[in-house]
Amino acid sequence: MKLQPTHRLRAIAFGAVAVSSALVLTACGSDDNTGGDKAEGGSKAPSNVKCEGEGNLLASGSSAQKNAMDIWVRNYQAACEGVGINYKPTGSGAGVQEFLQGKTGFAGSDSALDETEIEQSKKVCKGGQGINLPMVGGPVAVGYNLSGVDNLVLDAETLAKIFDSKITKWDDPAIKKLNPDTDLPSTKIQAFHRSDESGTTDNFTEYLHAAAPDVWKYEPAKAWAGKGGQSADGSAGVATNVKNNDGAIGYFELSYATGNDIPTVDLDTGAGEPVEATVENATKAIAAGKVVGEGNDLAMELDYATKAEGAYPIVLVTYEIVCDKGNNKESLDLTKSFLTYTASEDGQKALAEQGYAPIPDEIITKVRSTVESLS
């Protein structure tokens, strides 16, 4: 069986963020949502954190970055007493909507704001607009549960057919061809996808659309468009269903696979060898991406159809979405202070230890200077 790295710290911080009745500072002013108190001790506070601002800050969105955000929140609150960061992993779609409604200080999204959303953000960001700051990356693993099968290779076309209900049994000839030395059972395939609007779905379907365009006819989107299959809420819901059902397959961030001891598919990309879902292999793919946003907007374009040796193509970049100008003055200092830490060397170093891919140096350097310029 492929060895999956273990990550035991990922769930500590979120549970340690206690809900208080203090004022939550948001992008548009005060709100009566609650924030988190200082996280419990037990971990060494990161060095060189510049603590600014006060009160509690509410943010929401991407569940893909939940495990990273847990660590960031815990570490930041260990260094900065008297403040709380309450991040709710409601999903990218919900997080963006809450930000556009002025309910949060920032949103996490695994898809960059589109033109319509940027235009809507101008109502919240007085004198400015919402911008995308790439903060965390990583592989979208395809996890499976199949009795007697510890190693599995699939390609984009086969995955597209599985998730569109065109391949329904594990001993299908297409799967056998990719796994000639594996004794595949005739178990029925149970394909699980996200029920909520999700940047993880958007990135997964970007891969299917780019690498198997003749099979996956649907446009990439946050909402699932494939036929059949079963749905579950959030990455945690998909992972739980895969873990609990023989014959199941689903997509979620690598940390959910490692945390649940779920084996992951190696991808036949056309390279010399199938590519495993690892932080290192995802970093190779992300590093080949480019910034396509304008001005302070650092939205990226990724190559989902790459055939580069050792590059794992199903990757996502999670953006922290903020106003470039027009942030609420009362919450601005705390927002900048927290995002300065997440983009710092300490903040990025913590990612690799949790199954995430740090943002490449040339891009995270731009993120740091952009955070500094927020007003």
N, C-alpha and C positions, 0 to 999 in steps of 0.2 A: 504493500500500500504506500502511496505517496505520503511522505511525512508532512503534516500540516503544522506550521509554527503555532505555538500557544500564546495567547495574549490575555493575561489574567487581570489586567488593570482597567480594561475598557469600560466596565460597568460601574466602577466605584463612584466616579464623580457625579453622575446624574442622580444617583440615589442620595448623594450627600448634599445636593442643592436643596436646602429646606425652603419651604414656601413661607414667606412672611407677609405681613399686611402693609409693608412699607410701600411708598409711592414708586411705581415703575415709570421710568423715564423713556419716552418713545420718540419716534421720529417727528411726530406732530405735536408733542406736548405730553401732559400727564394722562395716565390711564389707570384704571383701578385693577389691572392685572397684578399678580404678585411676582416677586423676584426671589432669588435664592440668597440665603445667608452664606457666610464663609464656609467653605468645605471643611470637612473634618480633617484632622491632621494625619500624620503617618507618611507623608511624602515630602521630599525636599523641595522647597520653593525654588522656582527657576531664578537664576541670577539676572541682574541688570534689567529687571522689570520697572518701568517708569509708571508708578501708580498715580493716576489722575482721575478726577471725577468722584462722585459719591452717589449713594442710593443704590437702586437696583435697575438693571437693564433687561428688557424683554426682547428676545429674538426667537425666530422660528423658521422652519423649513426643512431642508434636506435631511432625510433619515440616513442617507449614505454617510454623512459626516458625523452622525451621532456619537459614535465611539471615539472619534477624534475630539469632538467638542467636549465630551465628558472629561477627557484628560486636560484639555486646555482650561476648562472652567475650574477644575480642582486645583491645578497648578497656579492659575492666576489668583484665585481667592486665597490660596495659601500665602501668596506674596503680598496681596493687597487687602488688608483688613478693613472691614466695615462696608464692603460693597458686595453686590450679588449680581451674577449673570445667570439668567434663567432662559435656557435654550430649549424650545419644545420641538421635537422631531416630527412635525406634522406632515412632512412631505414637501417637495419643492413647489408644487402648484399652490398649495395652501399657504406656504410661507411667502411666496411672491405676492399673493393676493392680500395677505395681512399687511405686508409692507406698503403696498399701493394704497391701502385703506388708512395708512398712518398709525397702525396699531403696534408696530415694532420698531426698534432702533435699527435693526438690520435683518436681512433675510438670508438664509442659505439656500442655494439652488444649484442643482446639477445640470441646469441648462441656462445659458445666458439669456438676459432679457431680450425679447424681440422688439421690433420697431414700435409696435402698438403699446407694449408695456413701458417702453422708454418714454413715449409720449404721455402715457397716463401718469408716470412718475413725476412729471413736472408739476402736477397739482400738489404733490406732497413735498417735493424738494423746491421750495420757493427760491426762484432765481437760478435753479440748477436742474439736475436730472439724476436718475438712478444710474449707477455704473456697476460693472462686474469686476470683482477682484478675485482672481483665481487663488485659492488658499490651500486646497488639499486635493490630491489626485489619488488614483488607485484603480486596480482592475475590477471590473464587474465579472465576478466568477460565475460560472455555470455549474451549480452544484447538483448532485444526483444521489439517489438512494436505490441501489440495485443489488440484491442479495447475490453474493458470490463474485461480484465484479469490483475490483479495487482500482483498476486503471482503465480509463475510457478516452478515446480520441474521437472527436467530431469535427466537422467543418461547417462553414457558414451555410451552405445549401442544405445540409442535413438538419442543422438546428432550425433553419427557417421552416422546413417541412414539419419538424416535430412541433414547433410552437404554432403552426397553422393547421394542426390536426391532419396533415397529409401523410405522416408516418405515425403509426399508433401502437406498434409492437417493438419491443427491444431487440428482437431477432430479425428485424427488417434487413433485407439484403444491403441497403445503403450503409447501415451501421456495421454489419458484418464485414463489408469491404474495407472499412476504416480500422477494424479491429480483428484481423484474421486469426490471431492467436488466442482470442478470448472466447470462452464458452458463454454465449449470450442466451439468456432465458427468453421465453415467449411472453414474458410479463407485459401486461398492458401499460403503456406510458401514461403517466399522469403529469401533465405540464402545468406548472403554476406560474401565474403572472400577477402583477400588481393590480389591485382594484382601485387604488387612488391614483390621481395624476402624479407622475413621478419622473424626475430627471433621470433616474436609473433606467426606467423604461425608454425614455427618449434616447439615451445613449446606446442601450442594447439594440433598439430598432434602427438607430443610425448605422450600427455595425451590420445588421442583417440586410439593410437596404443597400449599403455600399459594397459589401462583400458577396451578396447573393441577389443581385438586382433582378435576375430572371425568375426567382422564386418568391422573394418577399416583395410584393407589389404595393404594400401600404407605405404611405409617407411617414417618416419618423415623427413621433409625437409623444407627449407626456402621458396621454391616455392610450390604453391598450387597444389595438385595432384588429389583432389576429382572430381567427375563428376558433371556437371551442376552447378547451383548456379550463382551468379552474383559477379563481382569483383569491387573493389574500391581501390584507391591509399591511402596507409597509414592508420593508426588507425583512424585518423580524418575523412577520407573518408568513412570508414566502419561505424563509429558511425553516421555520418550525414545521410547516406542512411537508417540506421535502424530507426533513429528518424523520418525520413520523409515518411516512407512507412509502412502502416498497414499490418501486417502479416510478417514483417521482423525480422530476427535474425542475429546476427553477433558476432564476438569476438574481444575484444580490452581491453586495460588496464583499470582498475577500474576508474581511474581519468577521462577517456573519458565518462564513464557512468554517474558518478556523475556530471560532468560538463554539460552534456546534458540532465539531468533528465531522463535517460533511465533506466527502471527497469531491474534487472539482475536475471538470473536463479539461483535457489538453486540446488545444486547437490546431488543426491542420490548416495553416494559412497559405500553404504553397512554398513555405521556406523549407530548408533541408530537413528539419526535424519539427515534430509537433511542439507547440509552445505552451508551457505551463503558466497558470495564473499566479504570478508572484509579483511582489513589489518591484523587484529589479527589472523584470520583463515589462511591467507597465510603465516604469520610468523611461525605458527606451522609447516607447511609443509616444509618451507625453512630450519628451524632449524634442521629438521630431515635429511637434505641432508649432503653430505660429499665432501671434497675436493679430487679430483682425479688427479689433475695436478701434475707435477713433478717440483722440485726446486722452483723457484719464480712464476711458473705458478699456479694460484689458481682456475682453472676450477673446477666446481662443478658437482656432480651427484645428481639428484633429484628423489624422489619416486612419480611418477605421478599416481600410482595405490593405494596409501595409503588409508586405511579404518579407520585410527585413528580418534577418536572422535574429531570433531571440526576442522579438518585439511582440508583446501580447496586445492585440488590437482592440479588445473590448475594454475600453478605459473611459473613465469620466473625470472631469474636473469639477469640483464644487466651488462655486463662487460665493463670496459674501457680498451681498448687494446693499449698497448704501447710497446716500445722496452725495454728489461731489460738492454741492453747495446747498444751503438751506436746511441742514440738519438742525434739530432742536438744540438750542444753545445749552440747555440744562443737561442734556444727555451726551452732548458732543464729546466732552473730554473723556468720559468713561468709554464711549464707543471707540474713540481713537486709541486710548490706552490699551484696551483689550485686543483690538485688531493689530496694534503694533506688536503685542506679545505673540499672537498667533502666527504672524509673518516673520517673526524673529528667528535667529539661528536656533535658539532653545525650543521655540514652538514647533518649528519644522522638524527638528531632530526627533521630537517625541512621536512624530507620525510613523516613521519607519518601524519603530518598536511596536506599533499597533496594527501593522498590516496595511498601512497607507503609503502612498508615494509622495515624498516631498516635492513641492513645485521646483522646477529647475532654476538654478541661480539667476540666470539672466532675466527670468520673468519675475521671480519673487523680489528681486531688487527693485523692479518697477512698482510692485505692489507696495513695498515699504515707503517709497517716496510719495506715492499717491495717498496712502493713509495719512501721512504727515501733512498733506495739503488739504485734507477735508475741512470744510468750514460750514 
